[in-house]
Amino acid sequence: MAATALAAELPFEKTKVNQDLIFKPLAGKSDLETKMLVLIPGGEVETEYYTKTAEAIQKDSNLNLWVVVPAMPQKLCIMICSTPSLCFELENKVDKIVKKAVGEGYTGGVAGSEDMFMSGHSLGGTCASTLTQRAFNKGVKYPGLVVMGSYVTD
C-alpha cells in the first residue's frame, strides 16, 4: 500500500471536533440506576474519537449511564493535572461539564458520590488517576476508576 493511501486511512484527522461532549443515557434504560462516567481523553486525541467508545459502554452497561468527555486545552490533560496538588484546573473542567450535564437533565450525584465514576484513556487515564488522588486527599472518594492503556501511580 502506498504511503499516501495509508495516510488517508489513518483515523486522526485534523478536522475532528474537540469540544466537551455529553452523552445522555440510552432510551429504554430510564428505569435503571442513574450513574455518570467521566472519560478524560488521551493526549492529542480529539473528544469526537470517544463517541463510539461512550456509546458502546452505555449499550453494554446495566445502568442509566451518562458519559461526559471534557475537552482538554491543546488536547493534553497533563498541562492542567501533572500532580494531585496541581490538578485544580482539571477538577474545575470536570465540575463544569457535570454542570452542563445537569442542565441537560442529569440528576445523579457529583464527584465523591456513589453516582460518578472517573475514567481515562492513555494519558487521560494518568490524569484521571491523578484527579482521583487529588479528590481522595480532600476526602472525596469516587466509587471507581477505569483506565484504558494508562500508567497510574498509587
N, CA, C and O atoms as a GROMACS GRO file, in nm:
protein
  616
    1MET      N    1   0.085  -0.118   0.000
    1MET     CA    2   0.000   0.000   0.000
    1MET      C    3   0.089   0.124   0.000
    1MET      O    4   0.187   0.131   0.075
    2ALA      N    5   0.057   0.218  -0.082
    2ALA     CA    6   0.136   0.341  -0.091
    2ALA      C    7   0.121   0.423   0.037
    2ALA      O    8   0.018   0.417   0.104
    3ALA      N    9   0.224   0.498   0.070
    3ALA     CA   10   0.222   0.578   0.192
    3ALA      C   11   0.107   0.679   0.192
    3ALA      O   12   0.046   0.703   0.296
    4THR      N   13   0.077   0.737   0.076
    4THR     CA   14  -0.032   0.835   0.072
    4THR      C   15  -0.166   0.768   0.097
    4THR      O   16  -0.253   0.826   0.161
    5ALA      N   17  -0.184   0.645   0.046
    5ALA     CA   18  -0.309   0.575   0.070
    5ALA      C   19  -0.321   0.538   0.217
    5ALA      O   20  -0.430   0.548   0.275
    6LEU      N   21  -0.211   0.496   0.278
    6LEU     CA   22  -0.212   0.462   0.420
    6LEU      C   23  -0.243   0.584   0.505
    6LEU      O   24  -0.323   0.577   0.598
    7ALA      N   25  -0.182   0.696   0.472
    7ALA     CA   26  -0.206   0.819   0.547
    7ALA      C   27  -0.353   0.860   0.539
    7ALA      O   28  -0.408   0.912   0.636
    8ALA      N   29  -0.414   0.836   0.424
    8ALA     CA   30  -0.555   0.872   0.408
    8ALA      C   31  -0.645   0.786   0.496
    8ALA      O   32  -0.756   0.828   0.530
    9GLU      N   33  -0.600   0.666   0.535
    9GLU     CA   34  -0.679   0.576   0.616
    9GLU      C   35  -0.658   0.596   0.766
    9GLU      O   36  -0.734   0.541   0.846
   10LEU      N   37  -0.558   0.673   0.806
   10LEU     CA   38  -0.531   0.693   0.947
   10LEU      C   39  -0.647   0.767   1.012
   10LEU      O   40  -0.702   0.859   0.952
   11PRO      N   41  -0.686   0.727   1.134
   11PRO     CA   42  -0.806   0.784   1.196
   11PRO      C   43  -0.789   0.926   1.250
   11PRO      O   44  -0.889   0.994   1.270
   12PHE      N   45  -0.668   0.973   1.273
   12PHE     CA   46  -0.650   1.102   1.336
   12PHE      C   47  -0.638   1.213   1.233
   12PHE      O   48  -0.529   1.244   1.186
   13GLU      N   49  -0.750   1.269   1.199
   13GLU     CA   50  -0.754   1.380   1.104
   13GLU      C   51  -0.756   1.510   1.182
   13GLU      O   52  -0.805   1.514   1.295
   14LYS      N   53  -0.705   1.614   1.125
   14LYS     CA   54  -0.701   1.743   1.193
   14LYS      C   55  -0.835   1.815   1.189
   14LYS      O   56  -0.848   1.924   1.245
   15THR      N   57  -0.936   1.756   1.124
   15THR     CA   58  -1.065   1.822   1.111
   15THR      C   59  -1.167   1.774   1.214
   15THR      O   60  -1.282   1.817   1.211
   16LYS      N   61  -1.128   1.686   1.304
   16LYS     CA   62  -1.223   1.632   1.401
   16LYS      C   63  -1.255   1.736   1.508
   16LYS      O   64  -1.179   1.830   1.531
   17VAL      N   65  -1.368   1.716   1.573
   17VAL     CA   66  -1.417   1.808   1.674
   17VAL      C   67  -1.348   1.781   1.808
   17VAL      O   68  -1.332   1.666   1.848
   18ASN      N   69  -1.308   1.887   1.875
   18ASN     CA   70  -1.251   1.874   2.009
   18ASN      C   71  -1.322   1.972   2.100
   18ASN      O   72  -1.276   2.084   2.125
   19GLN      N   73  -1.435   1.927   2.150
   19GLN     CA   74  -1.515   2.009   2.241
   19GLN      C   75  -1.577   1.917   2.345
   19GLN      O   76  -1.580   1.795   2.327
   20ASP      N   77  -1.626   1.975   2.453
   20ASP     CA   78  -1.692   1.896   2.556
   20ASP      C   79  -1.804   1.814   2.492
   20ASP      O   80  -1.882   1.866   2.412
   21LEU      N   81  -1.812   1.687   2.529
   21LEU     CA   82  -1.919   1.601   2.478
   21LEU      C   83  -1.998   1.545   2.596
   21LEU      O   84  -1.941   1.504   2.697
   22ILE      N   85  -2.128   1.544   2.580
   22ILE     CA   86  -2.218   1.487   2.681
   22ILE      C   87  -2.306   1.384   2.611
   22ILE      O   88  -2.376   1.416   2.515
   23PHE      N   89  -2.301   1.261   2.660
   23PHE     CA   90  -2.382   1.154   2.605
   23PHE      C   91  -2.490   1.121   2.707
   23PHE      O   92  -2.464   1.067   2.814
   24LYS      N   93  -2.614   1.154   2.670
   24LYS     CA   94  -2.727   1.122   2.757
   24LYS      C   95  -2.748   0.971   2.756
   24LYS      O   96  -2.708   0.903   2.661
   25PRO      N   97  -2.812   0.919   2.860
   25PRO     CA   98  -2.838   0.775   2.865
   25PRO      C   99  -2.921   0.728   2.745
   25PRO      O  100  -2.997   0.805   2.686
   26LEU      N  101  -2.904   0.601   2.712
   26LEU     CA  102  -2.978   0.544   2.601
   26LEU      C  103  -3.125   0.526   2.636
   26LEU      O  104  -3.160   0.505   2.753
   27ALA      N  105  -3.208   0.535   2.536
   27ALA     CA  106  -3.352   0.513   2.556
   27ALA      C  107  -3.375   0.371   2.607
   27ALA      O  108  -3.303   0.279   2.569
   28GLY      N  109  -3.474   0.356   2.690
   28GLY     CA  110  -3.510   0.224   2.741
   28GLY      C  111  -3.436   0.184   2.868
   28GLY      O  112  -3.456   0.074   2.918
   29LYS      N  113  -3.352   0.272   2.919
   29LYS     CA  114  -3.279   0.238   3.041
   29LYS      C  115  -3.314   0.330   3.158
   29LYS      O  116  -3.248   0.328   3.261
   30SER      N  117  -3.419   0.411   3.141
   30SER     CA  118  -3.452   0.510   3.244
   30SER      C  119  -3.497   0.448   3.376
   30SER      O  120  -3.493   0.514   3.480
   31ASP      N  121  -3.539   0.321   3.373
   31ASP     CA  122  -3.580   0.256   3.497
   31ASP      C  123  -3.461   0.198   3.574
   31ASP      O  124  -3.478   0.147   3.685
   32LEU      N  125  -3.342   0.206   3.517
   32LEU     CA  126  -3.221   0.157   3.584
   32LEU      C  127  -3.157   0.267   3.667
   32LEU      O  128  -3.191   0.385   3.654
   33GLU      N  129  -3.064   0.228   3.753
   33GLU     CA  130  -2.994   0.322   3.838
   33GLU      C  131  -2.913   0.421   3.753
   33GLU      O  132  -2.845   0.379   3.659
   34THR      N  133  -2.920   0.551   3.784
   34THR     CA  134  -2.850   0.654   3.709
   34THR      C  135  -2.711   0.676   3.766
   34THR      O  136  -2.693   0.694   3.887
   35LYS      N  137  -2.612   0.673   3.676
   35LYS     CA  138  -2.472   0.697   3.712
   35LYS      C  139  -2.409   0.783   3.603
   35LYS      O  140  -2.468   0.805   3.497
   36MET      N  141  -2.288   0.831   3.632
   36MET     CA  142  -2.214   0.909   3.533
   36MET      C  143  -2.071   0.856   3.524
   36MET      O  144  -2.010   0.820   3.624
   37LEU      N  145  -2.020   0.853   3.400
   37LEU     CA  146  -1.881   0.818   3.375
   37LEU      C  147  -1.814   0.940   3.314
   37LEU      O  148  -1.857   0.990   3.209
   38VAL      N  149  -1.708   0.988   3.379
   38VAL     CA  150  -1.627   1.098   3.325
   38VAL      C  151  -1.510   1.032   3.254
   38VAL      O  152  -1.434   0.957   3.316
   39LEU      N  153  -1.494   1.059   3.125
   39LEU     CA  154  -1.387   0.998   3.046
   39LEU      C  155  -1.289   1.107   3.002
   39LEU      O  156  -1.324   1.192   2.920
   40ILE      N  157  -1.168   1.103   3.055
   40ILE     CA  158  -1.065   1.202   3.020
   40ILE      C  159  -0.993   1.151   2.895
   40ILE      O  160  -0.941   1.040   2.895
   41PRO      N  161  -0.989   1.231   2.788
   41PRO     CA  162  -0.929   1.184   2.663
   41PRO      C  163  -0.777   1.174   2.668
   41PRO      O  164  -0.710   1.242   2.746
   42GLY      N  165  -0.726   1.087   2.583
   42GLY     CA  166  -0.581   1.069   2.570
   42GLY      C  167  -0.514   1.191   2.508
   42GLY      O  168  -0.581   1.278   2.454
   43GLY      N  169  -0.383   1.195   2.518
   43GLY     CA  170  -0.305   1.306   2.466
   43GLY      C  171  -0.318   1.321   2.316
   43GLY      O  172  -0.302   1.225   2.240
   44GLU      N  173  -0.349   1.442   2.274
   44GLU     CA  174  -0.362   1.478   2.133
   44GLU      C  175  -0.472   1.401   2.060
   44GLU      O  176  -0.465   1.379   1.939
   45VAL      N  177  -0.574   1.359   2.136
   45VAL     CA  178  -0.688   1.290   2.077
   45VAL      C  179  -0.812   1.378   2.093
   45VAL      O  180  -0.847   1.417   2.204
   46GLU      N  181  -0.876   1.408   1.982
   46GLU     CA  182  -0.997   1.489   1.986
   46GLU      C  183  -1.109   1.411   2.057
   46GLU      O  184  -1.117   1.289   2.047
   47THR      N  185  -1.192   1.483   2.126
   47THR     CA  186  -1.301   1.419   2.202
   47THR      C  187  -1.393   1.338   2.112
   47THR      O  188  -1.448   1.236   2.155
   48GLU      N  189  -1.411   1.380   1.990
   48GLU     CA  190  -1.502   1.311   1.897
   48GLU      C  191  -1.467   1.163   1.881
   48GLU      O  192  -1.555   1.081   1.857
   49TYR      N  193  -1.340   1.129   1.896
   49TYR     CA  194  -1.299   0.989   1.879
   49TYR      C  195  -1.353   0.898   1.989
   49TYR      O  196  -1.342   0.776   1.978
   50TYR      N  197  -1.409   0.954   2.093
   50TYR     CA  198  -1.463   0.874   2.203
   50TYR      C  199  -1.613   0.849   2.190
   50TYR      O  200  -1.674   0.789   2.278
   51THR      N  201  -1.673   0.894   2.081
   51THR     CA  202  -1.816   0.876   2.060
   51THR      C  203  -1.854   0.728   2.061
   51THR      O  204  -1.943   0.687   2.136
   52LYS      N  205  -1.789   0.648   1.980
   52LYS     CA  206  -1.823   0.505   1.973
   52LYS      C  207  -1.791   0.434   2.104
   52LYS      O  208  -1.864   0.343   2.145
   53THR      N  209  -1.683   0.474   2.169
   53THR     CA  210  -1.648   0.413   2.298
   53THR      C  211  -1.756   0.442   2.401
   53THR      O  212  -1.803   0.352   2.471
   54ALA      N  213  -1.796   0.569   2.410
   54ALA     CA  214  -1.900   0.608   2.507
   54ALA      C  215  -2.030   0.534   2.478
   54ALA      O  216  -2.094   0.483   2.570
   55GLU      N  217  -2.070   0.528   2.353
   55GLU     CA  218  -2.194   0.460   2.317
   55GLU      C  219  -2.188   0.311   2.346
   55GLU      O  220  -2.286   0.252   2.391
   56ALA      N  221  -2.073   0.248   2.322
   56ALA     CA  222  -2.058   0.104   2.350
   56ALA      C  223  -2.066   0.077   2.500
   56ALA      O  224  -2.128  -0.020   2.543
   57ILE      N  225  -2.002   0.163   2.579
   57ILE     CA  226  -2.008   0.147   2.725
   57ILE      C  227  -2.153   0.161   2.773
   57ILE      O  228  -2.200   0.083   2.855
   58GLN      N  229  -2.223   0.262   2.720
   58GLN     CA  230  -2.362   0.281   2.759
   58GLN      C  231  -2.448   0.160   2.720
   58GLN      O  232  -2.530   0.113   2.798
   59LYS      N  233  -2.427   0.110   2.599
   59LYS     CA  234  -2.508  -0.002   2.549
   59LYS      C  235  -2.488  -0.126   2.635
   59LYS      O  236  -2.584  -0.195   2.667
   60ASP      N  237  -2.363  -0.155   2.672
   60ASP     CA  238  -2.334  -0.277   2.746
   60ASP      C  239  -2.349  -0.262   2.897
   60ASP      O  240  -2.328  -0.358   2.972
   61SER      N  241  -2.384  -0.144   2.941
   61SER     CA  242  -2.399  -0.119   3.084
   61SER      C  243  -2.539  -0.158   3.131
   61SER      O  244  -2.636  -0.150   3.056
   62ASN      N  245  -2.547  -0.199   3.256
   62ASN     CA  246  -2.679  -0.225   3.315
   62ASN      C  247  -2.721  -0.103   3.399
   62ASN      O  248  -2.787  -0.117   3.502
   63LEU      N  249  -2.681   0.015   3.352
   63LEU     CA  250  -2.712   0.141   3.419
   63LEU      C  251  -2.778   0.238   3.322
   63LEU      O  252  -2.768   0.224   3.201
   64ASN      N  253  -2.846   0.335   3.378
   64ASN     CA  254  -2.893   0.451   3.303
   64ASN      C  255  -2.773   0.548   3.306
   64ASN      O  256  -2.766   0.636   3.391
   65LEU      N  257  -2.680   0.528   3.212
   65LEU     CA  258  -2.547   0.588   3.221
   65LEU      C  259  -2.528   0.712   3.135
   65LEU      O  260  -2.550   0.711   3.014
   66TRP      N  261  -2.488   0.819   3.201
   66TRP     CA  262  -2.442   0.940   3.135
   66TRP      C  263  -2.291   0.926   3.116
   66TRP      O  264  -2.223   0.870   3.202
   67VAL      N  265  -2.238   0.975   3.004
   67VAL     CA  266  -2.094   0.979   2.983
   67VAL      C  267  -2.058   1.121   2.940
   67VAL      O  268  -2.122   1.178   2.851
   68VAL      N  269  -1.957   1.177   3.004
   68VAL     CA  270  -1.908   1.310   2.964
   68VAL      C  271  -1.761   1.299   2.930
   68VAL      O  272  -1.685   1.227   2.996
   69VAL      N  273  -1.722   1.371   2.825
   69VAL     CA  274  -1.582   1.374   2.781
   69VAL      C  275  -1.542   1.521   2.772
   69VAL      O  276  -1.576   1.589   2.676
   70PRO      N  277  -1.468   1.571   2.872
   70PRO     CA  278  -1.428   1.712   2.868
   70PRO      C  279  -1.311   1.734   2.771
   70PRO      O  280  -1.216   1.656   2.768
   71ALA      N  281  -1.319   1.841   2.694
   71ALA     CA  282  -1.210   1.877   2.603
   71ALA      C  283  -1.094   1.934   2.685
   71ALA      O  284  -1.115   2.008   2.781
   72MET      N  285  -0.976   1.900   2.645
   72MET     CA  286  -0.855   1.947   2.715
   72MET      C  287  -0.787   2.058   2.636
   72MET      O  288  -0.790   2.057   2.513
   73PRO      N  289  -0.726   2.154   2.705
   73PRO     CA  290  -0.652   2.258   2.636
   73PRO      C  291  -0.535   2.194   2.560
   73PRO      O  292  -0.460   2.115   2.616
   74GLN      N  293  -0.522   2.228   2.436
   74GLN     CA  294  -0.420   2.174   2.346
   74GLN      C  295  -0.422   2.021   2.344
   74GLN      O  296  -0.322   1.958   2.311
   75LYS      N  297  -0.536   1.963   2.379
   75LYS     CA  298  -0.558   1.819   2.380
   75LYS      C  299  -0.457   1.745   2.468
   75LYS      O  300  -0.417   1.633   2.437
   76LEU      N  301  -0.415   1.809   2.579
   76LEU     CA  302  -0.319   1.749   2.672
   76LEU      C  303  -0.361   1.776   2.816
   76LEU      O  304  -0.339   1.885   2.868
   77CYS      N  305  -0.422   1.678   2.879
   77CYS     CA  306  -0.468   1.696   3.018
   77CYS      C  307  -0.352   1.718   3.114
   77CYS      O  308  -0.369   1.782   3.218
   78ILE      N  309  -0.236   1.666   3.082
   78ILE     CA  310  -0.121   1.676   3.172
   78ILE      C  311  -0.082   1.821   3.197
   78ILE      O  312  -0.020   1.853   3.299
   79MET      N  313  -0.118   1.909   3.105
   79MET     CA  314  -0.087   2.051   3.122
   79MET      C  315  -0.164   2.112   3.238
   79MET      O  316  -0.122   2.212   3.296
   80ILE      N  317  -0.277   2.051   3.273
   80ILE     CA  318  -0.360   2.106   3.381
   80ILE      C  319  -0.376   2.007   3.497
   80ILE      O  320  -0.458   2.028   3.587
   81CYS      N  321  -0.297   1.898   3.494
   81CYS     CA  322  -0.309   1.799   3.601
   81CYS      C  323  -0.184   1.711   3.607
   81CYS      O  324  -0.190   1.591   3.579
   82SER      N  325  -0.073   1.770   3.643
   82SER     CA  326   0.052   1.693   3.647
   82SER      C  327   0.075   1.624   3.781
   82SER      O  328   0.143   1.522   3.787
   83THR      N  329   0.020   1.679   3.887
   83THR     CA  330   0.028   1.620   4.021
   83THR      C  331  -0.105   1.648   4.092
   83THR      O  332  -0.178   1.738   4.051
   84PRO      N  333  -0.137   1.573   4.197
   84PRO     CA  334  -0.263   1.600   4.268
   84PRO      C  335  -0.275   1.745   4.314
   84PRO      O  336  -0.384   1.803   4.306
   85SER      N  337  -0.166   1.805   4.361
   85SER     CA  338  -0.176   1.943   4.410
   85SER      C  339  -0.191   2.044   4.297
   85SER      O  340  -0.233   2.157   4.321
   86LEU      N  341  -0.157   2.005   4.174
   86LEU     CA  342  -0.169   2.096   4.059
   86LEU      C  343  -0.282   2.057   3.965
   86LEU      O  344  -0.282   2.094   3.847
   87CYS      N  345  -0.377   1.982   4.015
   87CYS     CA  346  -0.484   1.928   3.930
   87CYS      C  347  -0.616   2.005   3.944
   87CYS      O  348  -0.721   1.956   3.903
   88PHE      N  349  -0.610   2.125   4.001
   88PHE     CA  350  -0.734   2.202   4.025
   88PHE      C  351  -0.802   2.243   3.895
   88PHE      O  352  -0.925   2.252   3.891
   89GLU      N  353  -0.725   2.269   3.788
   89GLU     CA  354  -0.788   2.309   3.662
   89GLU      C  355  -0.868   2.194   3.601
   89GLU      O  356  -0.978   2.215   3.549
   90LEU      N  357  -0.814   2.073   3.606
   90LEU     CA  358  -0.889   1.958   3.556
   90LEU      C  359  -1.012   1.934   3.644
   90LEU      O  360  -1.120   1.903   3.594
   91GLU      N  361  -0.995   1.949   3.772
   91GLU     CA  362  -1.108   1.937   3.864
   91GLU      C  363  -1.219   2.036   3.826
   91GLU      O  364  -1.336   2.001   3.824
   92ASN      N  365  -1.180   2.160   3.794
   92ASN     CA  366  -1.277   2.262   3.752
   92ASN      C  367  -1.342   2.226   3.620
   92ASN      O  368  -1.462   2.247   3.602
   93LYS      N  369  -1.264   2.171   3.524
   93LYS     CA  370  -1.321   2.131   3.394
   93LYS      C  371  -1.425   2.022   3.413
   93LYS      O  372  -1.531   2.024   3.351
   94VAL      N  373  -1.394   1.925   3.500
   94VAL     CA  374  -1.490   1.817   3.526
   94VAL      C  375  -1.615   1.874   3.592
   94VAL      O  376  -1.727   1.838   3.554
   95ASP      N  377  -1.598   1.961   3.690
   95ASP     CA  378  -1.715   2.024   3.754
   95ASP      C  379  -1.801   2.097   3.652
   95ASP      O  380  -1.924   2.089   3.658
   96LYS      N  381  -1.738   2.169   3.559
   96LYS     CA  382  -1.815   2.246   3.460
   96LYS      C  383  -1.892   2.156   3.365
   96LYS      O  384  -2.007   2.184   3.332
   97ILE      N  385  -1.830   2.046   3.320
   97ILE     CA  386  -1.902   1.959   3.226
   97ILE      C  387  -2.014   1.885   3.297
   97ILE      O  388  -2.118   1.856   3.237
   98VAL      N  389  -1.996   1.854   3.425
   98VAL     CA  390  -2.104   1.792   3.502
   98VAL      C  391  -2.219   1.891   3.517
   98VAL      O  392  -2.336   1.852   3.507
   99LYS      N  393  -2.189   2.016   3.540
   99LYS     CA  394  -2.295   2.119   3.548
   99LYS      C  395  -2.368   2.131   3.416
   99LYS      O  396  -2.489   2.152   3.414
  100LYS      N  397  -2.295   2.118   3.304
  100LYS     CA  398  -2.361   2.119   3.173
  100LYS      C  399  -2.457   2.000   3.162
  100LYS      O  400  -2.568   2.014   3.111
  101ALA      N  401  -2.412   1.884   3.210
  101ALA     CA  402  -2.498   1.765   3.205
  101ALA      C  403  -2.622   1.784   3.292
  101ALA      O  404  -2.731   1.742   3.254
  102VAL      N  405  -2.606   1.848   3.408
  102VAL     CA  406  -2.721   1.880   3.493
  102VAL      C  407  -2.820   1.966   3.414
  102VAL      O  408  -2.941   1.946   3.421
  103GLY      N  409  -2.766   2.063   3.340
  103GLY     CA  410  -2.851   2.148   3.257
  103GLY      C  411  -2.924   2.072   3.148
  103GLY      O  412  -3.026   2.117   3.097
  104GLU      N  413  -2.871   1.954   3.112
  104GLU     CA  414  -2.935   1.870   3.009
  104GLU      C  415  -3.017   1.757   3.069
  104GLU      O  416  -3.068   1.671   2.996
  105GLY      N  417  -3.031   1.756   3.204
  105GLY     CA  418  -3.120   1.659   3.267
  105GLY      C  419  -3.057   1.559   3.362
  105GLY      O  420  -3.129   1.479   3.422
  106TYR      N  421  -2.925   1.560   3.378
  106TYR     CA  422  -2.861   1.468   3.471
  106TYR      C  423  -2.904   1.502   3.613
  106TYR      O  424  -2.895   1.617   3.656
  107THR      N  425  -2.951   1.401   3.687
  107THR     CA  426  -3.000   1.424   3.823
  107THR      C  427  -2.923   1.345   3.928
  107THR      O  428  -2.959   1.347   4.045
  108GLY      N  429  -2.817   1.276   3.886
  108GLY     CA  430  -2.739   1.198   3.981
  108GLY      C  431  -2.647   1.286   4.063
  108GLY      O  432  -2.649   1.408   4.052
  109GLY      N  433  -2.568   1.221   4.146
  109GLY     CA  434  -2.474   1.292   4.232
  109GLY      C  435  -2.352   1.338   4.157
  109GLY      O  436  -2.332   1.305   4.040
  110VAL      N  437  -2.271   1.414   4.226
  110VAL     CA  438  -2.149   1.471   4.167
  110VAL      C  439  -2.026   1.402   4.225
  110VAL      O  440  -2.038   1.299   4.292
  111ALA      N  441  -1.909   1.458   4.201
  111ALA     CA  442  -1.783   1.400   4.246
  111ALA      C  443  -1.791   1.360   4.393
  111ALA      O  444  -1.834   1.438   4.478
  112GLY      N  445  -1.748   1.239   4.420
  112GLY     CA  446  -1.750   1.190   4.556
  112GLY      C  447  -1.877   1.117   4.593
  112GLY      O  448  -1.884   1.054   4.699
  113SER      N  449  -1.976   1.125   4.507
  113SER     CA  450  -2.098   1.048   4.535
  113SER      C  451  -2.079   0.909   4.473
  113SER      O  452  -1.986   0.884   4.398
  114GLU      N  453  -2.170   0.822   4.508
  114GLU     CA  454  -2.165   0.686   4.451
  114GLU      C  455  -2.212   0.685   4.306
  114GLU      O  456  -2.214   0.579   4.242
  115ASP      N  457  -2.249   0.801   4.254
  115ASP     CA  458  -2.306   0.808   4.119
  115ASP      C  459  -2.205   0.841   4.009
  115ASP      O  460  -2.240   0.837   3.891
  116MET      N  461  -2.081   0.872   4.044
  116MET     CA  462  -1.988   0.919   3.942
  116MET      C  463  -1.859   0.839   3.944
  116MET      O  464  -1.793   0.826   4.047
  117PHE      N  465  -1.825   0.786   3.827
  117PHE     CA  466  -1.701   0.711   3.808
  117PHE      C  467  -1.604   0.796   3.725
  117PHE      O  468  -1.646   0.869   3.636
  118MET      N  469  -1.477   0.786   3.755
  118MET     CA  470  -1.374   0.856   3.680
  118MET      C  471  -1.307   0.757   3.587
  118MET      O  472  -1.286   0.641   3.624
  119SER      N  473  -1.273   0.800   3.466
  119SER     CA  474  -1.202   0.713   3.372
  119SER      C  475  -1.117   0.796   3.278
  119SER      O  476  -1.130   0.918   3.271
  120GLY      N  477  -1.029   0.727   3.207
  120GLY     CA  478  -0.948   0.796   3.109
  120GLY      C  479  -0.875   0.697   3.020
  120GLY      O  480  -0.855   0.581   3.056
  121HIS      N  481  -0.837   0.745   2.905
  121HIS     CA  482  -0.765   0.665   2.807
  121HIS      C  483  -0.624   0.720   2.793
  121HIS      O  484  -0.604   0.840   2.779
  122SER      N  485  -0.525   0.631   2.796
  122SER     CA  486  -0.385   0.666   2.774
  122SER      C  487  -0.344   0.776   2.872
  122SER      O  488  -0.358   0.759   2.993
  123LEU      N  489  -0.292   0.888   2.823
  123LEU     CA  490  -0.253   0.997   2.910
  123LEU      C  491  -0.373   1.046   2.992
  123LEU      O  492  -0.356   1.090   3.106
  124GLY      N  493  -0.492   1.039   2.935
  124GLY     CA  494  -0.612   1.078   3.008
  124GLY      C  495  -0.637   0.989   3.130
  124GLY      O  496  -0.692   1.036   3.230
  125GLY      N  497  -0.598   0.862   3.123
  125GLY     CA  498  -0.608   0.774   3.237
  125GLY      C  499  -0.514   0.814   3.348
  125GLY      O  500  -0.546   0.805   3.466
  126THR      N  501  -0.395   0.858   3.308
  126THR     CA  502  -0.298   0.907   3.407
  126THR      C  503  -0.355   1.030   3.478
  126THR      O  504  -0.346   1.041   3.600
  127CYS      N  505  -0.413   1.121   3.400
  127CYS     CA  506  -0.473   1.241   3.459
  127CYS      C  507  -0.595   1.205   3.544
  127CYS      O  508  -0.616   1.264   3.650
  128ALA      N  509  -0.676   1.109   3.498
  128ALA     CA  510  -0.792   1.066   3.577
  128ALA      C  511  -0.747   1.008   3.711
  128ALA      O  512  -0.810   1.032   3.814
  129SER      N  513  -0.639   0.932   3.709
  129SER     CA  514  -0.585   0.877   3.833
  129SER      C  515  -0.535   0.988   3.925
  129SER      O  516  -0.559   0.985   4.046
  130THR      N  517  -0.466   1.085   3.868
  130THR     CA  518  -0.414   1.197   3.947
  130THR      C  519  -0.529   1.278   4.006
  130THR      O  520  -0.523   1.319   4.122
  131LEU      N  521  -0.634   1.301   3.927
  131LEU     CA  522  -0.751   1.374   3.977
  131LEU      C  523  -0.820   1.295   4.088
  131LEU      O  524  -0.867   1.354   4.186
  132THR      N  525  -0.827   1.165   4.074
  132THR     CA  526  -0.886   1.080   4.177
  132THR      C  527  -0.804   1.088   4.306
  132THR      O  528  -0.860   1.091   4.416
  133GLN      N  529  -0.671   1.091   4.292
  133GLN     CA  530  -0.585   1.106   4.410
  133GLN      C  531  -0.608   1.242   4.476
  133GLN      O  532  -0.613   1.252   4.599
  134ARG      N  533  -0.622   1.346   4.395
  134ARG     CA  534  -0.650   1.480   4.449
  134ARG      C  535  -0.780   1.478   4.530
  134ARG      O  536  -0.786   1.528   4.642
  135ALA      N  537  -0.882   1.418   4.470
  135ALA     CA  538  -1.012   1.411   4.538
  135ALA      C  539  -0.999   1.333   4.670
  135ALA      O  540  -1.051   1.375   4.773
  136PHE      N  541  -0.930   1.221   4.665
  136PHE     CA  542  -0.912   1.139   4.784
  136PHE      C  543  -0.842   1.219   4.894
  136PHE      O  544  -0.880   1.210   5.011
  137ASN      N  545  -0.739   1.296   4.856
  137ASN     CA  546  -0.667   1.379   4.954
  137ASN      C  547  -0.758   1.483   5.019
  137ASN      O  548  -0.731   1.530   5.130
  138LYS      N  549  -0.865   1.519   4.949
  138LYS     CA  550  -0.961   1.617   5.001
  138LYS      C  551  -1.080   1.550   5.070
  138LYS      O  552  -1.174   1.617   5.111
  139GLY      N  553  -1.075   1.417   5.082
  139GLY     CA  554  -1.184   1.345   5.146
  139GLY      C  555  -1.296   1.304   5.053
  139GLY      O  556  -1.400   1.256   5.099
  140VAL      N  557  -1.278   1.322   4.924
  140VAL     CA  558  -1.378   1.285   4.824
  140VAL      C  559  -1.337   1.151   4.764
  140VAL      O  560  -1.223   1.135   4.719
  141LYS      N  561  -1.428   1.057   4.762
  141LYS     CA  562  -1.393   0.924   4.712
  141LYS      C  563  -1.485   0.885   4.596
  141LYS      O  564  -1.606   0.866   4.614
  142TYR      N  565  -1.426   0.873   4.477
  142TYR     CA  566  -1.500   0.819   4.364
  142TYR      C  567  -1.520   0.669   4.388
  142TYR      O  568  -1.431   0.604   4.443
  143PRO      N  569  -1.633   0.614   4.348
  143PRO     CA  570  -1.654   0.470   4.369
  143PRO      C  571  -1.570   0.382   4.277
  143PRO      O  572  -1.557   0.262   4.301
  144GLY      N  573  -1.514   0.441   4.173
  144GLY     CA  574  -1.432   0.360   4.083
  144GLY      C  575  -1.351   0.446   3.986
  144GLY      O  576  -1.388   0.559   3.953
  145LEU      N  577  -1.240   0.388   3.943
  145LEU     CA  578  -1.152   0.450   3.843
  145LEU      C  579  -1.128   0.346   3.735
  145LEU      O  580  -1.083   0.235   3.765
  146VAL      N  581  -1.158   0.381   3.610
  146VAL     CA  582  -1.137   0.292   3.497
  146VAL      C  583  -1.030   0.355   3.409
  146VAL      O  584  -1.047   0.467   3.361
  147VAL      N  585  -0.921   0.284   3.388
  147VAL     CA  586  -0.816   0.336   3.300
  147VAL      C  587  -0.796   0.239   3.184
  147VAL      O  588  -0.803   0.117   3.200
  148MET      N  589  -0.771   0.296   3.068
  148MET     CA  590  -0.755   0.217   2.946
  148MET      C  591  -0.620   0.252   2.883
  148MET      O  592  -0.603   0.362   2.830
  149GLY      N  593  -0.527   0.159   2.890
  149GLY     CA  594  -0.394   0.181   2.831
  149GLY      C  595  -0.321   0.295   2.899
  149GLY      O  596  -0.263   0.380   2.831
  150SER      N  597  -0.322   0.298   3.031
  150SER     CA  598  -0.268   0.412   3.106
  150SER      C  599  -0.166   0.368   3.208
  150SER      O  600  -0.162   0.252   3.250
  151TYR      N  601  -0.083   0.462   3.246
  151TYR     CA  602   0.010   0.444   3.356
  151TYR      C  603  -0.047   0.519   3.476
  151TYR      O  604  -0.080   0.637   3.465
  152VAL      N  605  -0.057   0.452   3.589
  152VAL     CA  606  -0.107   0.518   3.709
  152VAL      C  607  -0.010   0.494   3.824
  152VAL      O  608   0.066   0.398   3.824
  153THR      N  609  -0.015   0.584   3.921
  153THR     CA  610   0.065   0.570   4.042
  153THR      C  611  -0.028   0.549   4.160
  153THR      O  612  -0.149   0.573   4.148
  154ASP      N  613   0.024   0.506   4.271
  154ASP     CA  614  -0.051   0.484   4.395
  154ASP      C  615  -0.198   0.464   4.370
  154ASP      O  616  -0.275   0.444   4.464
   0.00000   0.00000   0.00000
